[in-house]
Amino acid sequence: MKRALFFLLLIGFSARPAGTETGMTLLDCFQAALKQSEMVAISDSEIRAARARYQQVLGTLLPHLSVNASELLQDTSGNDGTDSSVGSTFTRFSRPEVAVTLTQNIFQGVKAVNGLKLARADKSRFDFLRHDAERLLFADVATVFYSIAQTEREIATTREIVGVLRQRVGEVKKWVDLGKARRSEMAAQEAELALLEAELEAKKGDKTIAYEAMAFLTGLDPQPPVIVKNYPTGKLKSLDDYIKLATSRSDIEAAKKGMAAAEGNLGVKKGDLYPQIDLEANYYPYRVGFQKEIKWDALFTLNLPIFNWETYGAIREAKSEKKQAELTAQQTERKTASEVKQAYADYQAAQRELKRYRTAAQKAKESYFLQIEDWRLGLIDNLDVLQTQRTWLSALRSFDAAEIASRLAWTKLQISAGVIPGGLPQGGLVP
């Protein structure tokens, strides 16, 4: 339930939604990107390869059963091939034989067990790396999604201001015609409007680029419009809660499995120092000559290593790799904790910034319309109004940017804690 709620929280953002109501949500874009992503596909291939290696190692522990048929043909000059003595058996023209052979490793020290441990850990590691590829992909999709949202908001805001300025130009023109305002004020107002209209066209170009970036991730051509809707971010939990949740993040789990794989590899190398006992058993459904009545045989083989310097070198290398895996796991844990702390601080700062810009935008808008009233009363000229107008526009844009940044910061905080659609762990820090 918590996980489903979190997914709903990631759909869109509030205030002045731009574009159509039919399109793709953030989750829709992520699902499309999952199908398109080469990195996720590569991870899937690595998982299949790791599973195949696990099956190979498991096969070394299981018995091997085969049917072998052979026939030896040789020169029989001076031998009629009918005698069943030992000598004639070896000199007969044809010596056919059919054998059902069973081979089994009876004892390999700890080599086989550690080999199985290595393969199992390696398979699990790639499973977690696949989940982490999803997490990183979701971060990329979210960044582009909110980039589109930011551009849409900027376009909507700019259009709103352009509409206000056009009305303002009409009003100043009437005052110029009545001789209540200077032509320079009219020219300044028209220049301000022209600059804003040019900026609006530039924003439309930015929108095209942002959608192209999303199309690259989703593989959709053309990329459908994104849906931006209002959603609550939920109550912010403590930093310790997020750090605790991040300890089970997929890249940390993958690093732990890397340690287990390195330990298993070390065990495999050490296993070359231990004796090995093998069994080979044969059943003969068909034989000729003096061996005709011998229906089965069994061969036990003992291999006792005495000295092999290459083995000791391989063990030292495996110990070094194990140490590297341990250091990598420690680094991943510290890096993850740092990432969560940064994301947490970034979200808190974004919230504070959003609150200040909301107030600034409200006050700047109020100041602008109060200046308009003063101008109509002749208390100030239009240049003062233009300055207040620029302040209002700047404050409104900053508020828009801060709101989108706050939504993105919240999403990145969840991602840093390992909460993503289809990823690990299940659930998240939401009400």
Rosetta blueprint (number, residue, H / E / L):
1 M L
2 K H
3 R H
4 A H
5 L H
6 F H
7 F H
8 L H
9 L H
10 L L
11 I L
12 G L
13 F L
14 S L
15 A L
16 R L
17 P L
18 A L
19 G L
20 T L
21 E L
22 T L
23 G L
24 M E
25 T L
26 L H
27 L H
28 D H
29 C H
30 F H
31 Q H
32 A H
33 A H
34 L H
35 K H
36 Q H
37 S L
38 E H
39 M H
40 V H
41 A H
42 I H
43 S H
44 D H
45 S H
46 E H
47 I H
48 R H
49 A H
50 A H
51 R H
52 A H
53 R H
54 Y H
55 Q H
56 Q H
57 V H
58 L H
59 G H
60 T H
61 L H
62 L L
63 P L
64 H E
65 L E
66 S E
67 V E
68 N E
69 A E
70 S E
71 E E
72 L E
73 L E
74 Q L
75 D L
76 T L
77 S L
78 G L
79 N L
80 D L
81 G L
82 T L
83 D L
84 S L
85 S L
86 V H
87 G H
88 S H
89 T H
90 F H
91 T H
92 R L
93 F L
94 S E
95 R E
96 P E
97 E E
98 V E
99 A E
100 V E
101 T E
102 L E
103 T E
104 Q E
105 N E
106 I E
107 F E
108 Q L
109 G L
110 V L
111 K H
112 A H
113 V H
114 N H
115 G H
116 L H
117 K H
118 L H
119 A H
120 R H
121 A H
122 D H
123 K H
124 S H
125 R H
126 F H
127 D H
128 F H
129 L H
130 R H
131 H H
132 D H
133 A H
134 E H
135 R H
136 L H
137 L H
138 F H
139 A H
140 D H
141 V H
142 A H
143 T H
144 V H
145 F H
146 Y H
147 S H
148 I H
149 A H
150 Q H
151 T H
152 E H
153 R H
154 E H
155 I H
156 A H
157 T H
158 T H
159 R H
160 E H
161 I H
162 V H
163 G H
164 V H
165 L H
166 R H
167 Q H
168 R H
169 V H
170 G H
171 E H
172 V H
173 K H
174 K H
175 W H
176 V H
177 D H
178 L L
179 G L
180 K L
181 A L
182 R L
183 R H
184 S H
185 E H
186 M H
187 A H
188 A H
189 Q H
190 E H
191 A H
192 E H
193 L H
194 A H
195 L H
196 L H
197 E H
198 A H
199 E H
200 L H
201 E H
202 A H
203 K H
204 K H
205 G H
206 D H
207 K H
208 T H
209 I H
210 A H
211 Y H
212 E H
213 A H
214 M H
215 A H
216 F H
217 L H
218 T H
219 G L
220 L L
221 D L
222 P L
223 Q L
224 P L
225 P L
226 V E
227 I L
228 V L
229 K L
230 N L
231 Y L
232 P L
233 T L
234 G L
235 K L
236 L L
237 K L
238 S L
239 L H
240 D H
241 D H
242 Y H
243 I H
244 K H
245 L H
246 A H
247 T L
248 S L
249 R L
250 S H
251 D H
252 I H
253 E H
254 A H
255 A H
256 K H
257 K H
258 G H
259 M H
260 A H
261 A H
262 A H
263 E H
264 G H
265 N H
266 L H
267 G H
268 V H
269 K H
270 K H
271 G H
272 D L
273 L L
274 Y L
275 P L
276 Q E
277 I E
278 D E
279 L E
280 E E
281 A E
282 N E
283 Y E
284 Y E
285 P E
286 Y E
287 R L
288 V L
289 G H
290 F H
291 Q H
292 K L
293 E L
294 I L
295 K L
296 W E
297 D E
298 A E
299 L E
300 F E
301 T E
302 L E
303 N E
304 L L
305 P L
306 I L
307 F L
308 N L
309 W H
310 E H
311 T H
312 Y H
313 G H
314 A H
315 I H
316 R H
317 E H
318 A H
319 K H
320 S H
321 E H
322 K H
323 K H
324 Q H
325 A H
326 E H
327 L H
328 T H
329 A H
330 Q H
331 Q H
332 T H
333 E H
334 R H
335 K H
336 T H
337 A H
338 S H
339 E H
340 V H
341 K H
342 Q H
343 A H
344 Y H
345 A H
346 D H
347 Y H
348 Q H
349 A H
350 A H
351 Q H
352 R H
353 E H
354 L H
355 K H
356 R H
357 Y H
358 R H
359 T H
360 A H
361 A H
362 Q H
363 K H
364 A H
365 K H
366 E H
367 S H
368 Y H
369 F H
370 L H
371 Q H
372 I H
373 E H
374 D H
375 W H
376 R H
377 L L
378 G L
379 L L
380 I L
381 D L
382 N H
383 L H
384 D H
385 V H
386 L H
387 Q H
388 T H
389 Q H
390 R H
391 T H
392 W H
393 L H
394 S H
395 A H
396 L H
397 R H
398 S H
399 F H
400 D H
401 A H
402 A H
403 E H
404 I H
405 A H
406 S H
407 R H
408 L H
409 A H
410 W H
411 T H
412 K H
413 L H
414 Q H
415 I H
416 S H
417 A L
418 G L
419 V L
420 I L
421 P L
422 G L
423 G L
424 L L
425 P L
426 Q L
427 G L
428 G L
429 L L
430 V L
431 P L
